[in-house]
Amino acid sequence: MIPRPSTVEPDRGGFRLTPATTLSAAPGLERAAAWLRATLGPATGCFLPPGDDIRLSVDRSLPDEGYRLRITADGVDLTGGTPAGVFHGLQSLLQVLPPEVYRRAPVTGVDWLLPAVTVDDAPRWPWRGCMLDVARHFMPKADVLRFVDLLSVHKLNVLHLHLTDDQGWRLPIPGYPRLVEIATWRHGTMCGSRQHGVVDDRPHGGYYTADDLREIVAYAADRHITVVPEVDLPGHMQAAVAAYPQLGNGLADVDVRTGWGISPHVLNVSDAALDFCRAVIDELCAIFPGRYIGIGGDECPKDEWKASPAAQDRMRELGLPDETALQAWFVGQVAGHIAGHGRTVHGWDEILEGGAPGGALIAAWRGPEAAVRAVRAGHHVVSCPDMWTYLDYRQSDAPDEPIPVGTRLSVADVYTFDPVPPGLTLAEAGLVLGAQCNVWTEHLPSARAVDYATFPRLAAFAEVMWSGPAEGFTSRLARHLDRLDALGVEYRPPGGPHPWQRRPDAQGFPKTRGQREEEIRAMLGAPFNRRRG
């Protein structure tokens, strides 16, 4: 969103961009300068040859991602605490220009005036993320890169990439070629909410090569976004078990799942299954250089383990009291392998059950209570409670919302979100790193559908995470929609969906907030009182 300046000086006129405008960048900011030239030039004709009209520099006394932007008649001074701060300042520099600056071809009849302004700015939270599910519906690489650009416009700094699930596996793993041959595609796809049981017969699939993923990582890094990969285990593994039945529990022959919901088919707990998981982690660590490696750990039914003699033998061998402890042991083995790479495990809050590995970062999605439990068990937390941050949830109660699922989550609802649950002490609140919004794609089969679900709610989330809620958001958002138009984003209009954004062929399953609260309470059950060292 547009920065809220500390000082505005309209009487001083500002600085007008022309094709003769020049740019200088301190050492270490060459890529930021190249990005600005490539972004600003097409619409304005200002490709910024070397000079000193716009001056980029670093001042380590500023916050890491903070910046100071000063525009006067003499030009532009932009100083960041780090190169990331400079980049965020460049986003604000674009946002004080007319929205047409985001177009990718020459624009005529626009006055490219940078108004005189001083902005001292820094984010509230170090983790400002968005999870994109490319497993339920595959998103081609070009669309992922575009999505990264849209996150950077909104000053988000983490892309959590959900790469595998029951319905599809999206990356090759050396030594396991059947993952690409079989697990990357399914025979059909459920149409609408799972309660209606309608499945089409159109194959769906796709995967990223290792080079594709390295390109996504590098592209995001240039925009100071860290990509956190996630391969969900030991549940949500039906696609992998379809490719390699020996990884399952031998109780059923399975295909890649065509329906939504939670599959009962999970990894077995053999040494071979652990070797598979270690191979997956090795590849993730080879491709993704960030600190965190996601292993999911959520929604793992225990029925197959209860019926499996091998799983029961493993429990007796380890002296484990139940299948919940068995999952905690399995997750601990994978987390130990991640630690051997010098990385940190990232998982959904279910890994608290039975005791999460020491140092694990918890993505708390089952309401604020999950975040409370995680910090009181000594873990850092990324807040993402579904009723505030799940952008696949319906945006209104109107009957024309496409595939209305979950509770209502309007732009205004998102803007009320606070990553810190009530009742935490100051020390406990300090364990909350920030938050992320989650874009699950069961009902979002294309980039157009992702646009509709994500925007403009992501703009509300981004402002809350960067600077906090404040008066005037509605008017700032109205201006921001013009930017989204220029960027080609097919967002949900304030008055409701366009006719082509509706899905009368696919039924949803809306819930009230009260119904969802009851479901969350049932999922959380008894307090998690076990902690792993």
Secondary structure, DSSP 4 states (H G I P E B T S, - for coil): -----SEE-GGG--EE--TT--EEE-TT-HHHHHHHHHHHHHHH-----BSSSEEEEE-TTS-TT-EEEEEETTEEEEEESSHHHHHHHHHHHHHTS-GGGG-SS---S---EE--EEEEE--S-SEEEEEEE-SSS---HHHHHHHHHHHHHTT--EEEEE-EETTEE-S--TT-THIIIIITEES--B-S-GGG--B----EE----HHHHHHHHHHHHHTT-EEEEEEEESSS-HHHHHH-GGGS-SS----S--S-S--S-----SHHHHHHHHHHHHHHHHH--SSEEEEE--S---HHHHH-HHHHHHHHHHT-SSHHHHHHHHHHHHHHHHHHTT-EEEEEGGGGTT-PPTT-EEEE-SHHHHHHHHHHTT--EEE--HHHHBTTS-S-S-TTSSS-EES---HHHHHT--SS-TT--HHHHTTEEEEEEEE--TT--SHHHHHHHHTTHHHHHHHHHHT---TTHHHHHHHHHHHHHHHT--PPPTT---GGG--TTS--EE--HHHHHHHHHHHH-S-------
